[in-house]
């Protein structure tokens, strides 16, 4: 089951997204436990602390007028250093405040 992410990678992701996107909503869920044994997921004593798979919910005005694909590319680009350092996958929900309010 996904847990609210609080580890060091999650903290870095949170700080970066807050700085670059000024979100009104930012949820970071660690889903790494669902992916044990997958590519990018270490085995052994460090297995429980890998922080390799996250589900992000971001509501930000920065997405206004930007396509879904461009939003995803934007977030992936911002997190390139984390991908280079072991982040493996993101599940993204990226909306503007108006889109979030309409749900």
C-alpha positions in Angstrom: 0.0 0.0 0.0 1.3 3.5 -0.8 2.5 5.6 2.1 3.0 9.3 2.4 6.6 9.8 1.3 8.9 11.2 4.0 12.3 9.8 3.1 15.3 11.9 1.8 14.4 11.5 -1.9 10.8 12.5 -1.2 12.0 15.6 0.7 14.2 16.6 -2.2 11.4 16.1 -4.7 9.0 18.1 -2.5 11.5 21.0 -2.2 12.2 21.1 -5.9 8.6 20.9 -7.0 7.6 23.6 -4.4 10.3 25.9 -5.7 9.7 25.4 -9.4 5.9 24.9 -9.6 4.6 26.7 -6.5 1.8 24.1 -6.1 -1.4 24.7 -4.2 -1.5 20.9 -3.7 1.5 18.6 -3.6 1.1 14.9 -2.5 4.0 12.5 -2.7 3.2 8.9 -2.1 5.9 6.2 -2.0 4.8 3.1 -3.9 8.2 1.5 -3.9 6.9 -1.4 -1.8 4.6 -2.4 -4.7 7.6 -2.8 -7.0 10.0 -5.1 -5.1 12.2 -6.9 -7.5 11.5 -4.6 -10.5 14.3 -3.0 -12.5 15.8 -0.2 -10.5 14.7 -1.7 -7.2 17.6 -2.9 -5.1 17.5 -6.3 -3.4 18.9 -7.0 0.1 19.2 -4.9 3.2 18.6 -1.6 1.5 15.4 -2.8 -0.2 13.0 -1.0 2.1 14.6 2.4 1.7 15.1 2.7 -2.0 12.4 5.4 -2.8 12.3 4.3 -6.4 8.6 4.6 -7.3 6.4 7.6 -6.5 2.8 8.7 -7.1 2.7 12.5 -7.4 -0.4 14.7 -7.3 0.4 18.3 -8.2 -2.0 21.2 -8.6 -0.3 24.3 -9.9 -1.0 27.4 -12.0 2.3 26.5 -13.8 0.3 23.9 -15.8 -2.1 26.5 -17.2 -2.3 26.3 -21.0 0.1 23.3 -21.1 -0.9 19.9 -22.5 -0.9 16.8 -20.4 2.1 15.5 -22.2 4.0 18.7 -21.8 3.2 18.8 -18.0 4.6 15.3 -17.6 7.7 16.2 -19.6 8.1 19.3 -17.4 8.0 17.3 -14.1 10.3 14.6 -15.5 12.8 17.2 -16.6 12.7 18.9 -13.2 13.4 15.5 -11.6 16.2 14.4 -14.0 18.8 14.4 -11.3 16.7 12.1 -9.2 16.2 9.7 -12.1 20.0 9.7 -12.6 20.4 8.8 -8.9 18.0 5.8 -8.8 14.4 7.2 -9.1 12.8 4.7 -11.5 9.1 5.6 -12.1 6.4 8.2 -11.4 2.7 8.0 -11.6 1.5 11.6 -12.2 -1.7 13.5 -11.6 -1.0 17.1 -12.8 -3.8 19.7 -12.8 -4.4 23.4 -12.7 -6.4 24.7 -9.8 -9.4 25.2 -12.1 -9.2 21.5 -13.3 -8.9 20.3 -9.7 -11.9 22.4 -8.6 -14.0 20.9 -11.5 -13.4 17.4 -10.2 
